Each structure stands twice: as C-alpha cells, then as structure tokens.
C-alpha cells in the first residue's frame, strides 16, 4: 500500500512539471526579438522581467595586447521590457586612469567593432578615484539594433576607454 501511495505522488508531481518551454514563453521570446527592432514600441508587458547581461572587464580582453592596464571592472547591461537599455559599470582603477568613454560595441571576441550604444562620451566626474561606479541609460547610435543584441549577445562587448588607452583599457564580451 505504501508503494502505491508513493507511486501516486510521483505521478502527480510529474504531471505538474513542465517538460518543455511553454507556448507562452516561446511566444514571449519571439515577441521580444521581433518587437525590439521597432524603436519605441514596448518589447513585452511592463511586468515582464528584464534581459540582463553581466561581464567582467579586463585589459587582456583587448585585442592584440592593446592595453597593459592593471585596472579591472564589471559591467551589467539590462534591457527593460520598454526597450530601454540600462547599464551599471564599476571599475577597480588600479592604474589611476582617467576614463573618458564607455560603450557597447558589436564584434566577436578578439576583434574590434563599431559602437552601438554609448554609456558616456567624455570624462565623467563620477569615474575617478580607486573604485568608480556609474549607472544610467545607454544612448543608441544609428547602427544600434536592439533585436540583434537580444538575439546575438555574444557578438557584443562593453569597452571602457581611458586617456592612457584611447582604443580601450578594459573590455568584456557579453554572454
């Protein structure tokens, strides 16, 4: 009798589990990709969770050994259901550098590519000292296509530039 009770519980539990993505979640992902290219149109309902990418920023990620900085960092890129791209950037400024720009570029790891979203363009007074942090809304450039970023995040990277390394001091590929 005890085995039948346990078997019944297991069967009931298995019946409640999702074995594959639901049509609703598959439709949501497709809607995000389709609607992202429409500019000001919302990606999903306001209640939908944001899409979040995190990356570690390191000098050794710069192609061809272009940076020898000891500075490191972390960046988070968050795409809200409205299509707004928010960012959070923190740096461990070991080399006491003046950071002058930060962006999202499009290119695979190991190569440089064009800028698609700007975090900031001039030396920001908040990005000084040993552990500067910055957060805000990224500004898209004309080449920015949100649907492509959502569909191919690994083809994009965050790059921070300094006066010592104008081509890029630290970089991190999005996952």
C-alpha positions in Angstrom: 0.0 0.0 0.0 2.8 2.3 0.9 4.4 1.8 -2.6 1.1 2.7 -4.3 0.9 6.0 -2.3 4.5 6.9 -3.2 3.9 6.0 -6.9 0.7 8.1 -7.0 2.6 11.0 -5.5 5.4 10.7 -8.1 2.9 10.5 -11.0 1.0 13.5 -9.7 4.2 15.5 -9.3 5.4 14.6 -12.8 2.1 15.8 -14.2 2.7 19.2 -12.7 6.2 19.6 -14.1 6.9 21.4 -17.4 8.9 19.2 -19.7 9.3 21.8 -22.4 9.1 25.5 -22.8 5.5 26.7 -22.8 4.0 28.3 -25.9 3.7 31.5 -23.8 7.4 31.7 -23.0 8.4 30.8 -26.6 6.0 33.5 -27.9 7.4 36.0 -25.4 11.0 35.4 -26.7 9.9 35.7 -30.3 7.9 38.9 -29.5 11.0 40.4 -27.8 13.1 39.7 -30.8 10.5 40.9 -33.3 9.4 44.0 -31.5 12.9 45.1 -30.5 13.5 46.4 -34.0 10.5 48.7 -33.9 12.2 51.5 -32.0 9.8 53.0 -29.4 7.4 50.0 -29.3 7.4 48.1 -26.0 9.1 44.8 -26.0 6.7 43.0 -23.7 4.3 43.7 -20.9 5.6 46.0 -18.2 5.5 43.0 -15.8 8.0 41.0 -18.0 11.4 40.5 -16.4 14.3 42.5 -18.0 17.0 40.7 -20.0 20.3 41.0 -18.1 23.9 40.5 -19.3 26.9 40.6 -17.0 30.5 40.8 -18.0 33.9 41.1 -16.4 36.1 43.9 -17.9 39.8 43.1 -18.2 42.8 44.6 -20.1 43.7 41.2 -21.5 40.4 41.0 -23.4 41.6 43.9 -25.6 42.7 42.6 -29.0 46.4 42.4 -29.8 47.6 43.3 -26.3 46.4 46.9 -26.8 46.1 47.5 -23.1 48.6 46.8 -20.3 46.5 48.4 -17.6 46.1 46.8 -14.2 42.6 48.2 -13.9 39.6 45.8 -14.0 35.9 46.1 -13.9 32.4 44.8 -14.1 29.5 45.8 -16.4 25.8 44.9 -16.4 23.6 45.6 -19.3 19.9 45.4 -18.7 17.2 45.6 -21.4 13.9 46.6 -20.0 10.5 45.5 -21.5 10.1 49.0 -22.8 13.3 48.6 -24.9 15.4 50.9 -22.7 19.0 49.8 -22.3 20.3 50.5 -18.8 23.9 49.9 -17.6 25.9 49.6 -14.4 29.6 50.0 -14.6 32.2 49.7 -11.8 35.9 49.8 -12.1 38.9 48.9 -9.9 41.2 51.7 -11.0 44.5 50.1 -10.1 46.3 52.2 -12.7 44.8 55.5 -11.5 43.5 56.2 -15.0 41.2 58.9 -16.3 38.3 57.1 -18.0 36.9 59.0 -21.0 34.4 56.8 -22.7 32.4 53.6 -22.4 30.2 51.9 -24.9 28.7 48.7 -26.2 30.4 47.7 -29.5 29.5 44.9 -31.9 32.2 42.4 -32.7 33.1 38.8 -31.7 35.8 38.3 -29.1 39.2 39.2 -30.2 38.2 41.8 -32.8 37.2 45.4 -32.7 33.8 46.7 -33.9 31.6 49.7 -34.3 29.9 51.4 -31.3 26.2 50.8 -31.0 25.3 52.2 -27.5 27.1 54.9 -25.5 27.4 54.9 -21.7 29.2 58.2 -21.6 31.4 60.1 -24.1 33.6 62.5 -22.1 35.5 62.2 -18.8 32.8 61.7 -16.2 33.5 63.3 -12.8 31.9 60.1 -11.2 34.6 57.9 -12.8 37.5 59.0 -10.8 39.2 57.5 -7.7 40.1 53.9 -6.9 36.6 52.4 -7.3 34.4 54.5 -9.6 30.8 53.4 -10.4 28.4 54.7 -13.0 24.8 53.7 -13.9 22.4 55.1 -16.4 20.6 54.7 -19.6 22.7 53.9 -22.7 22.2 56.1 -25.8 21.8 54.2 -29.0 23.6 55.2 -32.1 22.1 55.0 -35.6 23.6 51.5 -36.1 22.1 50.1 -32.9 19.5 47.3 -33.4 18.1 46.0 -30.2 16.7 42.8 -31.7 20.2 41.8 -32.8 21.7 42.5 -29.4 19.0 40.2 -27.9 19.4 37.5 -30.5 23.2 37.6 -30.5 24.6 39.0 -27.2 27.9 37.1 -27.7 28.6 39.3 -30.7 28.7 42.5 -28.5 31.1 43.7 -25.9 31.4 46.5 -23.3 34.6 48.6 -23.7 35.9 51.4 -21.5 38.4 53.8 -22.8 41.0 55.9 -20.9 43.3 58.8 -21.7 46.2 56.3 -21.4 44.5 53.7 -23.6 42.1 55.6 -26.0 41.4 52.4 -28.0 40.2 50.6 -24.9 41.6 50.0 -21.5 39.3 47.1 -20.4 36.8 45.0 -22.3 34.2 42.3 -21.6 32.2 40.2 -24.1 28.5 39.8 -23.3 27.4 36.2 -22.8 
